[in-house]
Amino acid sequence: MTAHPAISGIPLVLGGNVFGWTATGDEGFAVLDAFYEAGGRMIDTADVYSAWIPGHVGGESETYIGQWLASRGVRKDMRIHTKTGMLSAAKPASPGDMGDPGLYAPEKVLEHLDASLARLQTDYCDLYYAHRDFAELEVGQIVEAFDGAMKTGKVKSLGASNFTAPRLLAALDYADANALTPFIVLQNQYNLVARDAYGPELQQLCVERGIAMLPFFGLAAGYLTGKYREPVDFETTRGYRARDYAEAGPPVLAAMDAIAAETGASLPAIALAWLVRQPGIPAPLASARNVEQLLTLLEFTRVELTEAQLARLTGALQVDAQ
């Protein structure tokens, strides 16, 4: 995994969804600077970030990251990951409704790639994702479109996001059978309280095929920070997304609290330390709006969970509660 072309530096992918939205100006640059100084080399973004915000059209995150890359002169040191497949003209009712199958027409993939690179102020990206799957498309259509992006020389490697095990397997087999570039990274939701999107079948596939899984929502939209426990907590601007995990979460938080008492580690560090001990995961993905949050995330690289502690965390989630 460490030789993977999209992976470098400390085992953390900095989530870019906050940049140009809740992390802006000097404060956002301070986060990126601190990440770089700590040895962070992977930044994840997407053309759709943050189109769901009133007044935003998408591309805000890429533009902000591009400004930082240009101002610091560190492009060659970084691994920049971006995505396409959700940014469409129609304003979605929610982020989950974003995109349409037409975005994976070969010419659209290339058009959106060029637009992303322009915003990022670079002539290549290290990892280009199909941001979501469209079941109505033959998987070969998606593979061929992204292989076309590789053939431009502007992309170093390809990834799939929000794919199931059968669809990822079909994509890999199609690429092999037709001598096309395969997906070598997967990005699905996975954390201590939401594990369905990276279950045993997908874990086995990733391990057997050498697919690097870089999970998003590693902190469950903030729920695993421990800040959102009571009903009133979920009524805040930042707490409303964490409520999706509230039903399944209390036993997990209880296990995390106990391990925090044993180790002195923060809850976010424990959540991320558990993730990197799971099959096929070389690095989790997490966002920080300020330097204080980033330093809390980085703590996980110094946390060594015992096998017994890992087992307690894994067993804390009731299977039927996910």
Sequence and secondary structure as in RCSB ss.txt:
>XXXX:A:sequence
MTAHPAISGIPLVLGGNVFGWTATGDEGFAVLDAFYEAGGRMIDTADVYSAWIPGHVGGESETYIGQWLASRGVR
KDMRIHTKTGMLSAAKPASPGDMGDPGLYAPEKVLEHLDASLARLQTDYCDLYYAHRDFAELEVGQIVEAFDGAM
KTGKVKSLGASNFTAPRLLAALDYADANALTPFIVLQNQYNLVARDAYGPELQQLCVERGIAMLPFFGLAAGYLT
GKYREPVDFETTRGYRARDYAEAGPPVLAAMDAIAAETGASLPAIALAWLVRQPGIPAPLASARNVEQLLTLLEF
TRVELTEAQLARLTGALQVDAQ
>XXXX:A:secstr
 TT TT  BSS EEE TTBTTTB HHHHHHHHHHHHHTTB EEE  TTTTTTSTT  S HHHHHHHHHHHHHT G
GG EEEEEESS  SS  SSGGG   GGGGSHHHHHHHHHHHHHHHTSS BSEEEE S  TTS HHHHHHHHHHHH
HTTSBS EEEES  HHHHHHHHHHHHHTT   EEEEE B BTTB GGG HHHHHHHHHHT EE  B TTGGGGGG
T   SGGGGGSTTTTTGGGGTTT HHHHHHHHHHHHHH   HHHHHHHHHTTSTT S  EE  SSHHHHHHHHGG
GG    HHHHHHHHHTS GGG 
